[in-house]
């Protein structure tokens, strides 16, 4: 089997998926599609955790496991899509303050007592 090209892979943006995202999304693929990904992985990055994951899933499918329902192009947690920015609001933020001045010309030194 020749390795498929990036544009024909069963999972879009396969090269950019973190292993956690790949693990959940590969469950929706048939054995032939997992074989395609495995061939692509072995000829390109050949990352051991990814090849182990794909090999294990392929073995599960060959042992009778069925692909789970789901869309390989569905929302991925790694895309974000949630809120961004700080959860702090003006109501929960502290009052602004300025640090005390140190060594400014208008702040005169005070005597330390009798130093004679």
N, C-alpha and C positions, 0 to 999 in steps of 0.2 A: 504494500500500500504506500503510495507516495504521500508526502505531507501536504496537506491543504494550504492554500494561501490564506493570509490574514483576512481578506475580504469575504472568504467563503466559510469561515468558522461558524459553528452553530450558536455561539454566544458572542454578541456584539461587545467590543472593547475587551476581549478576553485578556489581552496583554496587560491591561491596567486594573484587572480585578484583584483585590486582596484575597488571600487564601480563604478567609472566612466567607466572603461573598461568593467565591467560586464553589465552595463546599455546598452551600445552600442551593445555588442555581444549577449545579450539575445534576441534581436529583431529578430535574424535569426532562433530562435528555435520554434518548434511546441508546442502546449499546453502540450502534454505528456512529452516533454523534460523539460519544465519549471516546471511541477509538480514533476519530478524527482529531479531537483535542489532544489526545495522548501522542499521536504521531507528530502533530505540530509542536507540542512541548518538547519532545525528544530531539527534534531537529533544530530548535531555536534556543530557548533559555535552558532547558533541561534541568529545572529546579527540582531537587529531590522531594521536598514536601508535596509539590504539585503532582509529580509523576506517581508518588505513593497514593495520593488521594484519588487520582483518576484510575489507577490500577485497581484499587480497592472497590471503587464504584463499579467498574467494569466486571469485576468478579461477582459482585452482588447481583448485577443484572443477568449475568450468565447463570447464576444459581437460582434464578426465578424471580428476583425482585422486579417490581414494575416501576416505571417512572412515575413520580408523583405529579399531580396536576399542578400547573403553574406555567407562567409565561417566562421564557428565558430573557425577554426584554423588559420585564416588569421592573417596577421601582426597586432600586438597590439601596440598602442602608448607607453604603459608602458614598452615594451621591449627595448626601446631606438633605436638602429640601426642607429641613426644619428651620427653627429660628436661628438666627446668627446674631452675634454681638453680645454685649454684656447683659446679664439678667438684672443688673442694678437699675433701679428707676430713681428719679429725683426724690421720691418719697422715702426710699430706703438708703439713699446715699448720705454720708456724714456731712456736717456743715463744713464749708471751706474754712481753712485757717492759714495764717501766715506764721512761719517760725519766728521766734524772737530775734531782734537784730543783734548782731555780734560785731563789735568793732566798728560801729558806725561813728562818724565824726560827732554827731549830736549826742551820743551816749558817753557821758563823762565817767571816768573811772572813779570809784569810791575808795576812800582810804580804808585800809584793812585794820585800823586800830593804831595803837601806839607802837611804833617800831623803832624806838630809839635805842 
